[in-house]
Amino acid sequence: MDHAKATYLRLSPEFGEARFGPYENCEIRIGSDGSNCAILIADFGALPIHAKLTVSGERDLILTPSERSAEVFLWRDNKRPELIHGPTAVKAGDAFSI
């Protein structure tokens, strides 16, 4: 794996800025089920698998809520957050919350 081209996810400063990765050509599951998720979000109301981030190629990222009740908010270019309902392309520098 070329770590310079891999994808990393970083928590916001208020959550300690922990960095996860590197990820390359995979699906990253995020949720409260530690046996099925690469990133565990416990005690914050997350579903067992709340969202998936699909990484393909160097910079192709798709963020997908796992189901209709899984709220996922996306911030692009420092604008107001938008609630996403299905697979959504994201780019480096975008932020999301669950």
Residue pairs with C-beta under 8 A, 6 or more apart in sequence:
1 22
1 24
2 24
3 22
5 24
5 58
6 21
6 22
6 23
6 24
7 21
7 22
7 23
7 24
7 55
7 61
8 19
8 20
8 21
8 22
8 23
9 19
9 20
9 21
9 23
9 28
9 39
9 53
10 17
10 18
10 19
10 20
11 17
11 18
11 19
12 95
20 28
20 38
20 39
23 38
23 53
23 55
24 55
25 55
25 56
25 57
26 54
26 55
27 52
27 53
27 54
27 55
28 38
28 39
28 52
28 53
28 54
28 55
29 36
29 37
29 38
29 39
29 49
29 51
29 52
30 37
30 38
30 39
30 41
30 46
30 49
30 50
30 51
30 52
30 53
30 98
31 37
31 40
31 41
31 46
31 47
31 48
31 49
31 50
31 51
31 66
32 40
32 41
32 42
32 46
32 47
32 48
32 50
33 40
33 48
33 49
34 40
34 42
36 48
36 49
37 48
37 49
41 50
41 98
44 98
46 98
47 66
47 67
47 69
47 70
49 66
50 65
50 66
50 70
50 72
50 98
51 63
51 64
51 65
51 66
51 70
51 72
51 96
51 98
52 63
52 64
52 66
53 61
53 62
53 63
53 64
53 90
54 61
54 62
54 64
55 61
56 62
59 91
59 92
60 89
61 89
61 90
61 91
61 92
62 87
62 88
62 89
62 90
63 72
63 74
63 84
63 87
63 88
63 89
63 90
63 96
64 86
64 87
64 88
65 71
65 72
65 84
65 85
65 86
68 85
70 98
71 83
71 98
72 83
72 84
72 96
72 97
72 98
73 81
73 82
73 83
73 84
73 96
73 97
73 98
74 81
74 82
74 84
74 88
74 90
74 94
74 95
74 96
75 81
75 94
75 95
75 96
75 97
76 82
76 90
76 91
76 94
77 93
81 97
90 96
